[in-house]
Amino acid sequence: MRETKREKVERNQWLQRRRENHHKALETLAQQVGCNTPGLKLWRQLRRLENSTYPQSLALCNGDIDQAKWEAVKDEVRAKITKIFGSIPKGFYVNGDARGHALKLDCDDAPIPEGMERDWGGNGILAAEID
């Protein structure tokens, strides 16, 4: 069944609200570490980092790189996160499972800012693609 024009408009508005809420959550997270970068700019930087990290997590899952190489990748990602935020946000970790997002906040280590997209386990997804 095709979407009506009204349903399409409502869906687009809903997606836009989710994106805006996620950007505000990123701003909240950034402010906790003294960063005042706008949420959309943060998301764009994080999305680029997410996209560049995925091939390494896939290689780890496929056995194409070893744990030592993966640790080096995680160190590089942490250095880039420090550059983006000024320091590493509490609860941040690099997920090595290629089936999910790479840049996350552990919900057991830190409160997840309201409006941030989450995975099924409740962890925050920093570079969520909201479609």
Buried (B, 14 or more C-beta within 10 A) or exposed (E): EEEEEEEEEEEEEEEEEBBBBBBBBBBBBBEBBEBEBEBBBBBEBBBEBBEBBEEBBBBBEEEEBEEEEBEEBBEBBBEBBBEBBBEBBEBBBBBBEBEBBBBBBBBEEBEBBEBBBBBEEEBBBBBBEBE
